[in-house]
């Protein structure tokens, strides 16, 4: 039995029950000696109850007619007949019928207005809920999935969603089944797919209940924005066509979906434009930096090499040694610069692979000390010993590069004779490593900018090489990829401390 048939039977049952109850109450009133006018009021009440309990005005009219006939049959002389001795009873029956009709009509009208108000309130609530869910969705797929789930929840029908996969084509349908259904293969047939594609290409409805592909199971509606279809939803019509209220609710939700998709697409375009502008700025900074920072050491190398080539025999041993050292320093600076640049590029593009394993922190620091700036002999560099073995999970080659960058910065930006101390300790489940110097320190206003790409501190360096400002951003990227943090703080009474953390590993013991 369908939903409409059940409702019809329920309305008939309520009409009969109310009429029988009213008649019984009338008999009680008659036994108690009440006048006929009181019994008439009971029958008018019967009509009002019927209007409230049933869903169609027809039952109110039927109840009015039956009430007049029942009153005549049970409560007027002669009893148990549909005739009347008193001609005034006919006027009474007519007035009773008119009053019952008017009262019932008013009750039906009030009921309909209440139902419409409740439906509008429910629709507003659902639209607000849908809007909030769509705003919280993280991407286009999230918006489409939330919309489909809301449609299933509200319409209690199976929904099929077709995403746009680019080049004017739709993806395969994704089914969102209602609770009672378990098999959704019916909705993925070739005919259903073609109907969805037609709706997408023509930006119109298709499928069941339309002129195109009317033998399909679902009706397909395209979600549109600025005249362009963004996706297609299929609504199952197996349970019958949509009612007017459900259809309006469907269109409203699809409208909310279109607005959310348009907002997401515009946000994505803004992000792409901002990213493109940032990349252009980075490219400009890189070219500007390379024009100076690569040309200067290359010029020095070529000039010193030309001097040695043309006048090498005329120079004394010390002079030649100094030229060799200058060539070595400039070439090592270029090697470190290129290595940092390549590493930053790989990390930013997501192409750098991490080979994580447990490593002793002492060994990593010792290896880094072998590759730092030649001018380390002009500074006092010490390593603070730790009583326990510190084992950290890391990609050793990258952490060595971090240590080299931090130590070279300390050597470069402090005066000869300054003290540089390397410390390490375990803090909870992290290994904390610090590089402290007693130089002039870093102003608070510059600390945040130090880790930005191409930022260089505005202070004079002894060899006049500025650097591209890649070292510290590279350190931050490497440490972040290891799940750690890197910070800079003041070293009391003066100087700076760079600190980074790594995930600690337990030291294995073999008994």
C-alpha positions in Angstrom: 0.0 0.0 0.0 1.4 3.4 -1.1 1.8 6.4 1.1 -1.3 8.1 -0.6 -3.5 5.1 0.0 -2.5 4.9 3.7 -3.3 8.6 4.1 -6.7 8.1 2.5 -7.6 5.2 4.8 -6.4 7.1 7.8 -8.6 10.1 6.9 -11.7 7.9 6.4 -11.1 6.2 9.7 -10.8 9.5 11.6 -14.0 10.8 10.0 -15.9 7.7 11.0 -14.4 7.5 14.6 -15.2 11.2 15.3 -18.7 10.9 14.0 -19.4 7.8 16.1 -17.9 9.4 19.2 -20.0 12.5 18.6 -23.2 10.5 18.3 -22.5 8.6 21.5 -21.8 11.9 23.3 -25.1 13.2 21.9 -27.0 10.2 23.3 -25.5 10.8 26.7 -26.5 14.5 26.5 -30.1 13.4 25.6 -30.3 11.0 28.5 -29.0 13.7 30.8 -31.9 16.0 29.6 -29.8 18.5 27.5 -31.6 20.5 24.8 -31.2 19.7 21.1 -29.2 22.9 20.6 -26.4 21.5 22.8 -26.3 18.4 20.7 -26.1 20.5 17.6 -23.0 22.2 19.0 -21.4 18.8 19.6 -21.9 17.9 15.9 -20.3 21.2 14.9 -17.4 20.3 17.2 -17.3 17.0 15.3 -16.8 18.9 12.0 -14.1 21.0 13.5 -12.2 17.9 14.8 -12.6 16.2 11.4 -11.1 19.3 9.7 -8.1 19.3 12.1 -7.4 15.5 11.9 -7.8 15.0 8.2 -5.7 16.3 5.3 -8.4 17.2 2.8 -11.3 19.7 2.7 -13.5 17.0 1.2 -13.7 15.1 4.5 -14.9 18.2 6.2 -17.8 18.5 3.7 -18.6 14.8 4.1 -18.5 15.2 7.9 -20.9 18.2 7.7 -23.4 16.2 5.6 -23.2 13.1 7.8 -23.5 15.2 11.0 -26.8 16.7 9.7 -28.1 13.3 8.7 -27.0 11.6 11.9 -28.6 14.3 14.0 -31.8 13.9 12.1 -31.8 10.1 12.4 -31.0 9.9 16.1 -32.3 13.1 17.7 -35.4 14.4 15.9 -39.0 13.0 15.8 -39.7 10.5 14.4 -36.5 8.8 15.6 -34.5 6.5 13.4 -35.8 7.9 10.2 -34.6 10.7 7.9 -37.9 12.5 8.0 -39.1 15.2 10.4 -42.6 16.2 11.8 -41.7 19.8 12.5 -41.1 21.9 9.4 -38.8 24.1 11.5 -36.4 21.2 11.7 -35.6 21.6 8.0 -34.4 25.2 8.7 -32.4 23.9 11.7 -30.7 21.2 9.5 -29.9 23.8 6.8 -28.4 26.3 9.3 -26.6 23.5 11.0 -25.1 22.4 7.7 -24.0 25.9 6.7 -22.5 26.6 10.1 -20.7 23.3 10.0 -19.3 24.0 6.5 -18.1 27.5 7.5 -16.6 26.4 10.8 -14.9 23.4 9.1 -13.6 25.6 6.2 -12.1 28.0 8.7 -10.5 25.2 10.7 -9.0 23.7 7.4 -7.7 27.2 6.4 -6.0 27.7 9.8 -4.5 24.3 9.7 -3.1 24.8 6.2 -1.6 28.2 7.2 0.0 26.5 10.2 1.4 23.7 8.0 2.7 26.2 5.5 4.4 28.2 8.3 5.9 25.0 9.8 7.1 24.0 6.3 8.7 27.4 5.7 10.4 27.3 9.1 11.6 23.8 8.4 12.9 24.9 5.0 14.7 27.9 6.5 16.3 25.7 9.1 17.5 23.1 6.6 18.9 25.8 4.3 20.8 27.4 7.2 22.1 24.0 8.2 23.1 23.2 4.6 24.8 26.6 4.2 26.8 26.0 7.4 27.9 22.6 6.3 28.9 23.8 2.9 30.9 26.7 4.4 32.8 24.2 6.6 33.7 22.0 3.6 37.4 22.1 2.8 37.3 21.7 -1.0 35.0 21.1 -4.0 34.7 17.4 -3.3 33.7 18.1 0.3 31.0 20.6 -0.9 29.5 18.1 -3.4 29.5 15.3 -0.8 27.8 17.4 1.9 25.2 18.5 -0.6 24.4 14.9 -1.6 24.2 13.8 2.1 21.7 16.7 2.8 19.6 15.7 -0.2 19.4 12.1 1.0 18.5 13.2 4.5 15.8 15.6 3.5 14.2 13.9 0.5 14.7 10.3 1.8 15.7 9.3 -1.7 18.9 7.9 -3.2 21.1 10.5 -4.8 23.8 10.1 -7.5 26.5 12.8 -7.8 28.6 13.4 -10.9 31.7 15.5 -10.5 33.3 17.5 -13.2 36.7 16.0 -14.0 37.9 18.6 -16.5 37.9 18.9 -20.3 34.1 19.1 -20.3 33.6 15.6 -19.0 31.9 14.1 -15.9 33.4 11.5 -13.6 31.6 8.2 -12.8 28.6 8.6 -10.6 29.0 8.4 -6.8 26.0 6.9 -5.1 24.6 8.1 -1.8 22.0 5.4 -0.8 19.0 6.0 1.5 18.8 3.8 4.5 16.4 1.2 3.1 18.4 0.6 -0.1 21.4 -1.6 -0.2 22.1 -2.1 -4.0 22.9 1.0 -6.1 23.9 -0.7 -9.4 20.5 0.3 -10.8 21.7 4.0 -10.8 24.9 3.4 -12.7 23.7 2.0 -16.0 24.7 3.4 -19.3 21.4 5.1 -19.9 21.7 6.9 -16.5 25.2 8.0 -17.4 24.1 9.4 -20.7 21.2 11.3 -19.1 23.6 12.9 -16.7 26.0 13.8 -19.5 23.1 15.4 -21.5 22.1 17.5 -18.5 25.7 18.6 -18.0 26.2 19.5 -21.7 22.9 21.2 -22.2 22.6 22.8 -18.8 19.0 21.4 -18.4 17.1 18.8 -16.5 16.9 15.3 -17.9 15.8 11.8 -16.9 12.6 10.7 -15.2 9.7 13.1 -15.5 11.3 15.1 -18.4 11.2 15.0 -22.1 14.8 13.7 -22.4 15.6 10.1 -21.2 12.2 9.9 -19.5 12.7 6.1 -18.9 15.5 6.6 -16.5 15.2 6.0 -12.8 16.6 9.4 -11.7 15.9 13.0 -12.6 19.2 14.8 -13.3 19.8 18.4 -12.5 22.9 20.4 -13.3 24.4 22.7 -10.7 25.1 26.0 -12.5 27.2 29.1 -11.9 27.4 32.0 -14.3 25.7 29.9 -17.0 28.2 27.0 -16.7 27.4 23.6 -15.3 29.7 22.6 -12.4 28.3 19.1 -11.6 25.2 17.0 -11.9 22.9 15.4 -9.3 20.5 12.6 -9.9 17.5 12.2 -7.6 15.8 8.8 -7.6 12.1 8.9 -8.5 11.4 5.2 -7.7 9.1 6.2 -4.9 7.1 8.5 -7.1 7.5 12.1 -8.3 8.7 14.9 -6.0 6.0 16.9 -4.2 6.0 20.7 -4.8 7.6 21.5 -1.4 10.3 18.8 -1.9 11.1 20.1 -5.4 11.4 23.7 -4.1 13.7 22.5 -1.3 15.8 20.6 -3.8 16.3 23.6 -6.0 17.1 25.8 -3.0 19.8 23.4 -1.8 21.3 23.1 -5.3 21.4 26.9 -5.4 23.3 26.9 -2.1 25.7 24.3 -3.5 26.3 26.5 -6.6 27.1 29.5 -4.4 29.5 27.5 -2.3 31.2 26.0 -5.4 31.5 29.5 -6.9 33.0 30.8 -3.7 35.5 27.9 -3.5 36.5 28.3 -7.1 37.1 32.1 -6.7 39.1 31.4 -3.5 41.2 28.9 -5.4 41.8 31.4 -8.2 42.8 34.1 -5.7 45.2 31.6 -4.0 46.7 30.7 -7.4 47.1 34.4 -8.3 48.7 35.1 -4.9 51.0 32.0 -5.3 51.9 33.1 -8.9 52.7 36.6 -7.6 54.8 35.2 -4.8 56.7 33.0 -7.2 57.3 35.9 -9.5 58.7 37.9 -6.6 60.9 35.0 -5.5 62.1 34.6 -9.1 62.9 38.3 -9.2 64.7 38.2 -5.9 66.6 35.1 -7.0 67.8 36.7 -10.2 68.7 39.9 -8.4 70.6 38.0 -5.8 72.4 35.8 -8.4 73.4 38.8 -10.4 75.5 40.0 -7.5 76.2 37.0 -5.3 77.4 34.6 -8.0 79.2 37.2 -10.2 81.3 38.5 -7.4 83.0 35.2 -6.3 83.3 34.0 -9.9 85.0 37.3 -10.8 87.4 36.8 -7.9 88.1 33.2 -8.9 88.8 34.1 -12.5 90.9 37.1 -11.6 93.1 35.2 -9.1 93.4 32.3 -11.5 94.6 34.8 -14.2 97.2 36.3 -11.9 98.6 32.8 -11.0 98.5 31.8 -14.7 100.3 34.8 -16.0 102.6 35.8 -13.1 102.7 32.7 -10.9 106.5 32.4 -11.2 107.0 36.0 -10.2 105.0 35.7 -6.9 106.5 34.6 -3.7 105.2 31.5 -1.9 103.0 33.4 0.6 101.4 35.5 -2.1 100.6 32.4 -4.1 99.2 30.6 -1.0 96.9 33.5 -0.3 95.6 33.5 -3.8 95.0 29.7 -3.6 93.1 30.2 -0.3 90.9 33.0 -1.9 90.1 30.7 -4.8 89.2 27.9 -2.4 87.0 30.1 -0.2 85.1 31.5 -3.2 84.6 28.1 -4.7 83.4 26.6 -1.4 81.0 29.5 -0.9 79.6 28.9 -4.4 79.2 25.2 -3.7 77.4 25.8 -0.4 75.2 28.4 -2.1 74.2 26.1 -5.0 73.6 23.2 -2.5 71.3 25.4 -0.5 69.5 26.6 -3.6 68.9 23.1 -4.9 67.8 21.8 -1.5 65.3 24.7 -1.1 63.9 24.0 -4.6 63.5 20.3 -3.9 61.8 20.9 -0.6 59.4 23.6 -1.9 58.5 21.4 -4.9 57.9 18.4 -2.6 60.5 16.3 -4.5 63.0 15.8 -1.7 62.8 12.3 -0.1 63.7 11.9 3.5 65.6 8.8 4.6 64.8 8.7 8.3 66.7 6.6 10.7 68.1 6.8 14.2 71.4 8.7 14.4 73.7 9.8 17.2 73.6 13.5 17.6 77.3 13.6 18.6 78.3 12.0 15.3 76.2 14.4 13.2 77.7 17.4 14.9 81.3 16.0 14.5 80.6 15.5 10.8 79.2 19.0 10.3 82.3 20.5 12.0 84.5 19.0 9.3 82.7 21.0 6.6 82.2 24.5 8.0 83.9 27.7 7.0 87.7 27.7 6.9 87.6 30.8 9.2 86.4 28.6 12.1 90.0 28.8 13.4 89.4 32.5 14.1 86.7 31.7 16.6 86.4 29.6 19.7 84.0 26.8 19.0 83.1 24.3 21.7 80.7 21.4 22.0 78.9 21.0 25.3 79.1 17.3 26.2 76.0 15.4 27.3 76.1 12.7 29.9 73.6 10.4 28.0 73.6 9.2 24.5 71.3 11.3 22.4 69.7 9.3 19.5 67.4 11.2 17.2 65.2 10.2 14.2 66.5 12.1 11.2 67.9 12.2 7.7 71.5 12.7 8.7 72.7 14.5 5.5 70.0 17.2 5.8 70.6 17.7 9.6 74.3 18.0 8.8 73.5 20.7 6.3 71.4 22.5 9.0 74.3 22.5 11.4 76.7 23.7 8.7 74.4 26.7 7.9 73.9 27.6 11.5 77.7 27.4 12.3 78.7 29.3 9.1 76.2 32.1 10.0 77.7 32.3 13.5 81.2 32.5 12.0 80.2 35.0 9.4 78.2 37.4 11.6 80.5 37.5 14.6 83.8 39.2 15.1 87.0 37.1 15.1 87.8 35.7 18.6 84.1 35.3 19.5 82.8 32.2 21.2 80.4 29.8 19.6 79.0 27.0 21.7 77.0 24.0 20.5 74.7 22.4 23.1 72.4 19.4 23.0 70.0 17.8 25.5 66.9 15.7 25.8 63.6 17.5 26.7 60.8 15.0 27.0 60.5 13.0 23.8 62.6 15.6 21.8 66.3 16.2 21.3 67.1 19.9 21.5 70.2 21.3 19.7 71.4 24.9 20.0 74.1 27.0 18.4 74.9 30.1 20.6 77.3 32.9 20.0 78.4 36.0 21.9 78.2 38.4 19.0 76.2 41.6 18.7 72.8 39.7 18.7 69.7 40.2 16.5 67.1 42.9 17.1 63.6 41.6 18.0 62.2 43.3 14.9 64.3 41.1 12.7 64.0 37.7 14.3 60.8 36.7 12.5 62.1 37.8 9.1 65.3 35.8 9.4 63.5 32.6 8.2 61.9 34.2 5.2 63.2 33.4 1.7 65.9 35.8 0.3 66.0 37.8 3.5 69.5 38.9 4.6 70.5 40.9 7.7 71.6 44.4 7.0 75.1 44.3 8.5 78.5 44.3 6.9 80.4 41.1 6.4 84.1 41.0 6.3 84.3 39.4 2.8 81.6 41.6 1.4 79.4 38.7 0.3 75.8 39.2 1.2 74.4 35.7 0.5 71.0 34.9 -1.0 69.3 34.5 2.3 68.6 30.8 1.7 70.4 29.2 4.7 67.9 29.8 7.5 64.8 29.2 5.3 66.4 26.0 4.3 67.0 25.1 7.9 63.4 25.8 8.8 62.1 23.7 5.9 64.3 20.8 6.8 63.4 20.9 10.5 59.7 21.3 9.7 59.9 18.2 7.4 61.3 16.3 10.4 58.3 17.4 12.5 60.5 19.8 14.7 60.8 23.5 15.3 63.6 26.0 14.9 63.7 29.3 16.8 66.1 32.2 17.6 66.5 33.8 21.0 68.8 36.2 22.8 72.0 34.9 24.4 72.5 36.7 27.7 74.3 39.0 28.1 74.7 39.4 24.3 74.6 37.3 21.2 72.1 34.9 19.7 71.0 31.3 20.2 69.5 29.2 17.3 67.7 26.2 18.6 66.0 23.3 16.8 64.3 20.1 18.0 64.1 16.5 16.6 62.2 13.5 17.6 64.1 11.4 20.1 64.7 7.7 19.7 65.3 5.3 22.5 68.9 4.0 22.8 68.8 0.2 22.4 70.5 -1.9 25.1 71.5 -5.5 24.5 71.9 -7.7 27.6 
